[in-house]
Amino acid sequence: MAGAAGPPLPPLLLLLQLLALPAGRAGPGESRRGGERRSAGSRGAERRWDSGGLLYFQCMRTDGWERGFWDSGGSGGTRGLSCCGVEMFGELRLFTCSESVRLRQPRGRGPVPQAHPALASCSLGSSLESSLRLRCGAGSVPAPSRRLWEWLYSLYVSEYFSQSAQKLSFYSWYGNAKLFHFHVPEDTVLLRWLLQASRGKGPECTSMEITVHFRHGAPPVINPLGTRFPANATVRPSYNISITLSSAVQNTTFVNVTTPAAGDWFIAAHLPQAAGRIEVKGFSTPCPYMFQADMFVLRLTDMPVLEPGVPMPHTVVSPAKPLHVKVFVPKHAAAMRFQLSSCVTSEQRACTVRVLLGSITLPQSFQRSLTCTGSTNCSLALESPPWEKWLQIMVESLGTANASVSVEMLTTFTVCRPGSSSSFLNFISLNQSQAGARPGAAGSSAGAAAGAPQNTSGQRSSSCLQSQPVVREDLDVVSVRYRLLNGPSVPVSSLAPTLLLLNLNTGMDSGGSLVVSLLLNKTSVSLANATVAACVSAASPVLSLNATQNCSTAFSQGYPLSVSTSSAEATLIVLYPQTDDWFLSLQLLCPRAQGGCAGAEGRVSVFAYLTPCFNDCGPYGQCSLLRRHGFLYAGCSCKAGWGGWSCTDDSKAQTVGTQNLATLLLTLSNLMFLPAIVVAVYRFYLVEASVYTYTMFFSTFYHACDQPGVAVLCIMDYDTLQYCDFLGSVVSIWVTILCMARLKKILKYVLFVLGTLLIAMSLQLDRRGVWNMMGPCLFALLIMVTAWVHHGAKRRHCYPSSWKRWVFYLLPGITLAFIAISVYAFMETNENYYYTHSIWHVLVACSVAFLLPPRDKHKKPWAWPQKLTCRYQICQNDREELYAVT
């Protein structure tokens, strides 16, 4: 099982290797694999291993020590030995000293020196050598009579996988969760997750709780917000742990899984629910919370294989070292029977062993346990074992520490033959069986066929299931449609289940939603009260459907469905289905009191497909395709207060009236730019008026397009509207401040054009950066202050000189501008956005009307120039700037 505590003694001893892995031996994304090489020495007196991990071996000696980890290298008759750990008489002992022991092998036929007294001074080295060379025997003489050690060895290989750290986000939808994807190899006996979380050191960093979810086969289905899932969706809670970052800057957590299932494993991490405040990029510095997941595995090489139908003796050396074996489950296996017999201990005592069948999967594990006591036979029967997979079996002794146990194991399979021999699927299966079995499975398949006749009492008939050919049609990324070759309607009888294969084992199908819909043809059912029971399961089908069947297989729990004449439709949604072969089993069930059920038959229309987001997230959501290191998965981002996995939870949803009100406020509030446009035109600031008109137009239609729900109007692409809105807002501020500076016209218009080009470039680089607005504002203010100081020094009095201009125009305009910036930067949230942002529109537009400088005193508004006549005219001096209050 998974947890923070360590596993039993042998896995714990092996984990010492994982904790002591040296830097640089395995980089991120790389794995350490060890291979075994045996030299062709004389009569087996010398064995060598070149391994990426430590060699775990056993030695039968008379001087007291039995088992240990050795790390050494040497040549000739002298070698240095460094011991990492020793187990004496089943008790684990670790040594940490700095002395290196050197044992000298004598030349000739002298005996090997006694090594165990020196082991007390062995050291736990800081680094582990990758090359191991062990020599058994007396010096260089390879005589069998000089061999003092009898070898019973097992080689474990350690592998290390790592992915780069990711910055965590507060959770509002699935895209905020950071996903890690790992692959666990076959024959893994121990899996250790190393979870490292850290935070920044600034004052904005507070205590935080990080939630980490685990799942085998597919990304975990999580629900931190407690929202509702769509109807007909099956949800099983994920396995999760919490990591708290309080006073410590870093936190390291270990999670151990013994005998984990091979294949894809996923980890998802996220922070608590987001506060909902809209933060302007650059105004505040968020605290960085980082998370990294590393995976260590221990894999057993040369794991013994059980041949079906053949009794095989094995020995459990001690309780500290369990026995690991595996058996291959052939296709069409309806049942499996495991039998353990002839249990004898080396001390002639009562034999007690525990057998664990299957591997651990998260969030749910269906590992089967069997305890055998004494020499009597004990067995375990499994219905619907996983097809075409290796099944791992672990046998551990529960007796005394220094006693070995001998057992005999036997596995047999009951094979179910499909009834439709002429179907497309059976034709393919027949061709595959004639071409040859899969690598590593030939012995098992042959054994299963040979062992099948031994179970004649439990043998099913040849028509125990009816297969229907199904074709997988890939439509797009995480989008698959399944088509039945014989049409969407399939026959269902009460004699044998009808089986459909849904292939989801490409490795890229677990990021969507599997939808299965059934529609019963009422006219085809010969019995009025009959019910069609269905089961959707992974790895192996359910071959026995009845009223008490809970849709479970040997190591998994399926998803039940049923249709009848009273309820002819049924739909099942499997969120993030695990990577595997999925099966749909259908069978007709009749009431007990109704006769003639043997010949009853019905027809059911089956529709199955894989989609990125169910119902495309509905009208109030957006389906987003997410990616993590080549793995693609989809999630729904909801709007207008809607929530849930597919945006179907309306508990906090906005009404249609609220949506219309939000759209009207955000669009009509831009009409407050009309007074500013009128003032600019009246005072002959035509360029400024054109900019305000541009801003009002695009801000209105951008917010009309940005709204969720039904009140939406987009006159052009959303991204174009957004860019034009941001550009018009910043340029309006730029031209207003430069207009207040009262520069020369040629200089003012040059700055208008140059500033607009630079603003357009900066918005293209980072549209939401605060300095895209603050930078032009500060630079324009610097120009304005410089110009005002120049005018004041030239006139030798304050500029502008009129107190009425300050009291009735400048101070109200500046106040409105500061209030608008405060509302925009610190008060906007997702809930109040529609009216706080509308207030921002009103305040900014009103401040522009107050801050625009007056027209020249001698320039009459919109007066046609007098015609040229042959008389004297009074010339006005345009160079004199009076800045009078109008």
ChimeraX attribute file (.defattr): number of C-alpha atoms within 10 A of each C-alpha:
attribute: neighborCount
match mode: 1-to-1
recipient: residues
	/A:1	17
	/A:2	19
	/A:3	13
	/A:4	14
	/A:5	11
	/A:6	17
	/A:7	17
	/A:8	13
	/A:9	17
	/A:10	15
	/A:11	18
	/A:12	15
	/A:13	23
	/A:14	21
	/A:15	21
	/A:16	15
	/A:17	18
	/A:18	20
	/A:19	9
	/A:20	14
	/A:21	18
	/A:22	13
	/A:23	8
	/A:24	7
	/A:25	14
	/A:26	17
	/A:27	13
	/A:28	12
	/A:29	13
	/A:30	13
	/A:31	18
	/A:32	17
	/A:33	15
	/A:34	21
	/A:35	12
	/A:36	14
	/A:37	11
	/A:38	11
	/A:39	12
	/A:40	11
	/A:41	11
	/A:42	11
	/A:43	9
	/A:44	15
	/A:45	20
	/A:46	17
	/A:47	16
	/A:48	16
	/A:49	20
	/A:50	17
	/A:51	22
	/A:52	23
	/A:53	27
	/A:54	26
	/A:55	23
	/A:56	17
	/A:57	16
	/A:58	18
	/A:59	16
	/A:60	14
	/A:61	12
	/A:62	9
	/A:63	10
	/A:64	11
	/A:65	19
	/A:66	17
	/A:67	21
	/A:68	22
	/A:69	19
	/A:70	22
	/A:71	23
	/A:72	16
	/A:73	16
	/A:74	12
	/A:75	8
	/A:76	10
	/A:77	12
	/A:78	14
	/A:79	16
	/A:80	14
	/A:81	19
	/A:82	23
	/A:83	24
	/A:84	25
	/A:85	22
	/A:86	23
	/A:87	18
	/A:88	15
	/A:89	15
	/A:90	19
	/A:91	12
	/A:92	16
	/A:93	13
	/A:94	16
	/A:95	16
	/A:96	14
	/A:97	14
	/A:98	12
	/A:99	11
	/A:100	16
	/A:101	18
	/A:102	13
	/A:103	16
	/A:104	14
	/A:105	18
	/A:106	15
	/A:107	14
	/A:108	10
	/A:109	14
	/A:110	12
	/A:111	15
	/A:112	18
	/A:113	11
	/A:114	9
	/A:115	13
	/A:116	14
	/A:117	10
	/A:118	14
	/A:119	19
	/A:120	16
	/A:121	17
	/A:122	22
	/A:123	20
	/A:124	20
	/A:125	17
	/A:126	10
	/A:127	13
	/A:128	21
	/A:129	18
	/A:130	16
	/A:131	17
	/A:132	20
	/A:133	18
	/A:134	15
	/A:135	11
	/A:136	19
	/A:137	21
	/A:138	23
	/A:139	21
	/A:140	17
	/A:141	16
	/A:142	18
	/A:143	14
	/A:144	13
	/A:145	9
	/A:146	17
	/A:147	17
	/A:148	16
	/A:149	14
	/A:150	11
	/A:151	11
	/A:152	10
	/A:153	12
	/A:154	14
	/A:155	20
	/A:156	24
	/A:157	22
	/A:158	25
	/A:159	23
	/A:160	21
	/A:161	20
	/A:162	20
	/A:163	17
	/A:164	11
	/A:165	15
	/A:166	17
	/A:167	16
	/A:168	20
	/A:169	20
	/A:170	16
	/A:171	19
	/A:172	20
	/A:173	20
	/A:174	21
	/A:175	19
	/A:176	18
	/A:177	22
	/A:178	20
	/A:179	24
	/A:180	23
	/A:181	20
	/A:182	18
	/A:183	14
	/A:184	21
	/A:185	16
	/A:186	15
	/A:187	23
	/A:188	23
	/A:189	22
	/A:190	21
	/A:191	23
	/A:192	23
	/A:193	18
	/A:194	16
	/A:195	17
	/A:196	17
	/A:197	22
	/A:198	18
	/A:199	22
	/A:200	15
	/A:201	12
	/A:202	11
	/A:203	7
	/A:204	11
	/A:205	17
	/A:206	14
	/A:207	11
	/A:208	15
	/A:209	13
	/A:210	20
	/A:211	17
	/A:212	22
	/A:213	23
	/A:214	21
	/A:215	21
	/A:216	25
	/A:217	23
	/A:218	26
	/A:219	26
	/A:220	28
	/A:221	20
	/A:222	19
	/A:223	17
	/A:224	14
	/A:225	14
	/A:226	9
	/A:227	17
	/A:228	16
	/A:229	18
	/A:230	17
	/A:231	11
	/A:232	13
	/A:233	17
	/A:234	13
	/A:235	15
	/A:236	12
	/A:237	13
	/A:238	18
	/A:239	17
	/A:240	17
	/A:241	15
	/A:242	12
	/A:243	17
	/A:244	15
	/A:245	19
	/A:246	14
	/A:247	9
	/A:248	11
	/A:249	15
	/A:250	16
	/A:251	15
	/A:252	11
	/A:253	14
	/A:254	17
	/A:255	17
	/A:256	20
	/A:257	22
	/A:258	21
	/A:259	25
	/A:260	28
	/A:261	25
	/A:262	19
	/A:263	16
	/A:264	18
	/A:265	22
	/A:266	18
	/A:267	22
	/A:268	22
	/A:269	26
	/A:270	25
	/A:271	20
	/A:272	15
	/A:273	14
	/A:274	13
	/A:275	11
	/A:276	13
	/A:277	15
	/A:278	15
	/A:279	16
	/A:280	15
	/A:281	15
	/A:282	14
	/A:283	12
	/A:284	11
	/A:285	12
	/A:286	13
	/A:287	14
	/A:288	17
	/A:289	22
	/A:290	17
	/A:291	22
	/A:292	20
	/A:293	24
	/A:294	20
	/A:295	22
	/A:296	22
	/A:297	28
	/A:298	26
	/A:299	23
	/A:300	19
	/A:301	16
	/A:302	11
	/A:303	15
	/A:304	13
	/A:305	19
	/A:306	22
	/A:307	23
	/A:308	29
	/A:309	22
	/A:310	15
	/A:311	16
	/A:312	15
	/A:313	15
	/A:314	16
	/A:315	18
	/A:316	20
	/A:317	21
	/A:318	20
	/A:319	23
	/A:320	23
	/A:321	18
	/A:322	22
	/A:323	19
	/A:324	20
	/A:325	20
	/A:326	19
	/A:327	19
	/A:328	24
	/A:329	23
	/A:330	26
	/A:331	18
	/A:332	21
	/A:333	23
	/A:334	25
	/A:335	23
	/A:336	19
	/A:337	17
	/A:338	19
	/A:339	15
	/A:340	24
	/A:341	19
	/A:342	17
	/A:343	23
	/A:344	19
	/A:345	23
	/A:346	12
	/A:347	12
	/A:348	9
	/A:349	14
	/A:350	14
	/A:351	25
	/A:352	19
	/A:353	22
	/A:354	16
	/A:355	21
	/A:356	17
	/A:357	23
	/A:358	24
	/A:359	23
	/A:360	21
	/A:361	23
	/A:362	23
	/A:363	17
	/A:364	16
	/A:365	16
	/A:366	16
	/A:367	17
	/A:368	16
	/A:369	14
	/A:370	15
	/A:371	15
	/A:372	19
	/A:373	14
	/A:374	16
	/A:375	17
	/A:376	11
	/A:377	14
	/A:378	15
	/A:379	15
	/A:380	15
	/A:381	15
	/A:382	16
	/A:383	20
	/A:384	23
	/A:385	28
	/A:386	26
	/A:387	19
	/A:388	18
	/A:389	15
	/A:390	21
	/A:391	20
	/A:392	23
	/A:393	22
	/A:394	18
	/A:395	24
	/A:396	22
	/A:397	27
	/A:398	18
	/A:399	17
	/A:400	17
	/A:401	14
	/A:402	15
	/A:403	19
	/A:404	20
	/A:405	27
	/A:406	17
	/A:407	20
	/A:408	16
	/A:409	21
	/A:410	18
	/A:411	23
	/A:412	27
	/A:413	30
	/A:414	26
	/A:415	25
	/A:416	20
	/A:417	19
	/A:418	21
	/A:419	17
	/A:420	16
	/A:421	16
	/A:422	10
	/A:423	16
	/A:424	17
	/A:425	19
	/A:426	19
	/A:427	14
	/A:428	12
	/A:429	13
	/A:430	12
	/A:431	11
	/A:432	12
	/A:433	13
	/A:434	9
	/A:435	9
	/A:436	10
	/A:437	15
	/A:438	11
	/A:439	7
	/A:440	11
	/A:441	19
	/A:442	15
	/A:443	17
	/A:444	23
	/A:445	21
	/A:446	16
	/A:447	21
	/A:448	25
	/A:449	18
	/A:450	15
	/A:451	21
	/A:452	20
	/A:453	16
	/A:454	14
	/A:455	15
	/A:456	10
	/A:457	8
	/A:458	13
	/A:459	17
	/A:460	16
	/A:461	13
	/A:462	13
	/A:463	16
	/A:464	20
	/A:465	24
	/A:466	24
	/A:467	22
	/A:468	20
	/A:469	19
	/A:470	20
	/A:471	15
	/A:472	15
	/A:473	12
	/A:474	13
	/A:475	11
	/A:476	10
	/A:477	17
	/A:478	20
	/A:479	19
	/A:480	21
	/A:481	18
	/A:482	20
	/A:483	18
	/A:484	18
	/A:485	13
	/A:486	12
	/A:487	12
	/A:488	17
	/A:489	18
	/A:490	18
	/A:491	17
	/A:492	24
	/A:493	21
	/A:494	22
	/A:495	18
	/A:496	21
	/A:497	26
	/A:498	24
	/A:499	25
	/A:500	22
	/A:501	22
	/A:502	24
	/A:503	18
	/A:504	20
	/A:505	15
	/A:506	10
	/A:507	16
	/A:508	17
	/A:509	27
	/A:510	26
	/A:511	30
	/A:512	28
	/A:513	23
	/A:514	26
	/A:515	19
	/A:516	19
	/A:517	16
	/A:518	22
	/A:519	20
	/A:520	25
	/A:521	17
	/A:522	18
	/A:523	11
	/A:524	13
	/A:525	22
	/A:526	14
	/A:527	22
	/A:528	14
	/A:529	13
	/A:530	22
	/A:531	24
	/A:532	27
	/A:533	22
	/A:534	26
	/A:535	24
	/A:536	25
	/A:537	23
	/A:538	26
	/A:539	21
	/A:540	29
	/A:541	31
	/A:542	28
	/A:543	24
	/A:544	19
	/A:545	23
	/A:546	16
	/A:547	10
	/A:548	6
	/A:549	12
	/A:550	14
	/A:551	23
	/A:552	21
	/A:553	23
	/A:554	21
	/A:555	24
	/A:556	19
	/A:557	18
	/A:558	21
	/A:559	17
	/A:560	19
	/A:561	22
	/A:562	21
	/A:563	22
	/A:564	21
	/A:565	17
	/A:566	12
	/A:567	12
	/A:568	16
	/A:569	17
	/A:570	16
	/A:571	17
	/A:572	19
	/A:573	21
	/A:574	19
	/A:575	27
	/A:576	22
	/A:577	22
	/A:578	25
	/A:579	22
	/A:580	21
	/A:581	18
	/A:582	21
	/A:583	20
	/A:584	25
	/A:585	28
	/A:586	30
	/A:587	27
	/A:588	30
	/A:589	25
	/A:590	21
	/A:591	13
	/A:592	7
	/A:593	6
	/A:594	11
	/A:595	11
	/A:596	9
	/A:597	19
	/A:598	12
	/A:599	11
	/A:600	19
	/A:601	20
	/A:602	23
	/A:603	20
	/A:604	23
	/A:605	16
	/A:606	19
	/A:607	17
	/A:608	21
	/A:609	18
	/A:610	29
	/A:611	23
	/A:612	28
	/A:613	25
	/A:614	23
	/A:615	14
	/A:616	17
	/A:617	21
	/A:618	16
	/A:619	15
	/A:620	22
	/A:621	24
	/A:622	18
	/A:623	19
	/A:624	17
	/A:625	17
	/A:626	15
	/A:627	13
	/A:628	11
	/A:629	9
	/A:630	9
	/A:631	15
	/A:632	18
	/A:633	25
	/A:634	22
	/A:635	24
	/A:636	25
	/A:637	21
	/A:638	25
	/A:639	18
	/A:640	22
	/A:641	18
	/A:642	21
	/A:643	26
	/A:644	22
	/A:645	25
	/A:646	25
	/A:647	29
	/A:648	22
	/A:649	17
	/A:650	16
	/A:651	12
	/A:652	11
	/A:653	18
	/A:654	17
	/A:655	13
	/A:656	13
	/A:657	10
	/A:658	14
	/A:659	20
	/A:660	16
	/A:661	15
	/A:662	21
	/A:663	25
	/A:664	17
	/A:665	20
	/A:666	27
	/A:667	23
	/A:668	17
	/A:669	22
	/A:670	25
	/A:671	18
	/A:672	17
	/A:673	24
	/A:674	17
	/A:675	15
	/A:676	24
	/A:677	23
	/A:678	15
	/A:679	18
	/A:680	23
	/A:681	17
	/A:682	16
	/A:683	19
	/A:684	18
	/A:685	19
	/A:686	14
	/A:687	14
	/A:688	23
	/A:689	24
	/A:690	15
	/A:691	18
	/A:692	25
	/A:693	20
	/A:694	17
	/A:695	22
	/A:696	25
	/A:697	18
	/A:698	23
	/A:699	28
	/A:700	21
	/A:701	22
	/A:702	27
	/A:703	25
	/A:704	22
	/A:705	21
	/A:706	18
	/A:707	20
	/A:708	20
	/A:709	19
	/A:710	12
	/A:711	18
	/A:712	16
	/A:713	14
	/A:714	14
	/A:715	10
	/A:716	11
	/A:717	10
	/A:718	14
	/A:719	11
	/A:720	11
	/A:721	23
	/A:722	18
	/A:723	17
	/A:724	18
	/A:725	21
	/A:726	21
	/A:727	25
	/A:728	23
	/A:729	20
	/A:730	22
	/A:731	24
	/A:732	22
	/A:733	21
	/A:734	25
	/A:735	26
	/A:736	23
	/A:737	24
	/A:738	24
	/A:739	22
	/A:740	19
	/A:741	21
	/A:742	16
	/A:743	16
	/A:744	10
	/A:745	10
	/A:746	9
	/A:747	10
	/A:748	15
	/A:749	16
	/A:750	11
	/A:751	17
	/A:752	19
	/A:753	13
	/A:754	10
	/A:755	19
	/A:756	20
	/A:757	12
	/A:758	13
	/A:759	22
	/A:760	19
	/A:761	14
	/A:762	18
	/A:763	19
	/A:764	13
	/A:765	11
	/A:766	12
	/A:767	18
	/A:768	15
	/A:769	15
	/A:770	14
	/A:771	17
	/A:772	23
	/A:773	21
	/A:774	14
	/A:775	15
	/A:776	21
	/A:777	20
	/A:778	14
	/A:779	15
	/A:780	23
	/A:781	17
	/A:782	15
	/A:783	17
	/A:784	19
	/A:785	16
	/A:786	13
	/A:787	18
	/A:788	19
	/A:789	17
	/A:790	13
	/A:791	18
	/A:792	15
	/A:793	12
	/A:794	10
	/A:795	11
	/A:796	10
	/A:797	11
	/A:798	13
	/A:799	19
	/A:800	18
	/A:801	15
	/A:802	12
	/A:803	13
	/A:804	12
	/A:805	19
	/A:806	15
	/A:807	11
	/A:808	12
	/A:809	18
	/A:810	19
	/A:811	15
	/A:812	15
	/A:813	22
	/A:814	16
	/A:815	12
	/A:816	21
	/A:817	19
	/A:818	14
	/A:819	15
	/A:820	21
	/A:821	14
	/A:822	13
	/A:823	15
	/A:824	21
	/A:825	18
	/A:826	14
	/A:827	15
	/A:828	21
	/A:829	16
	/A:830	13
	/A:831	14
	/A:832	14
	/A:833	17
	/A:834	22
	/A:835	17
	/A:836	19
	/A:837	20
	/A:838	21
	/A:839	20
	/A:840	22
	/A:841	25
	/A:842	19
	/A:843	23
	/A:844	25
	/A:845	27
	/A:846	19
	/A:847	23
	/A:848	25
	/A:849	21
	/A:850	21
	/A:851	22
	/A:852	22
	/A:853	25
	/A:854	19
	/A:855	20
	/A:856	18
	/A:857	14
	/A:858	11
	/A:859	12
	/A:860	13
	/A:861	13
	/A:862	10
	/A:863	7
	/A:864	7
	/A:865	7
	/A:866	7
	/A:867	6
	/A:868	8
	/A:869	7
	/A:870	6
	/A:871	5
	/A:872	7
	/A:873	9
	/A:874	5
	/A:875	6
	/A:876	9
	/A:877	8
	/A:878	11
	/A:879	7
	/A:880	8
	/A:881	13
	/A:882	13
	/A:883	17
	/A:884	15
	/A:885	17
	/A:886	9
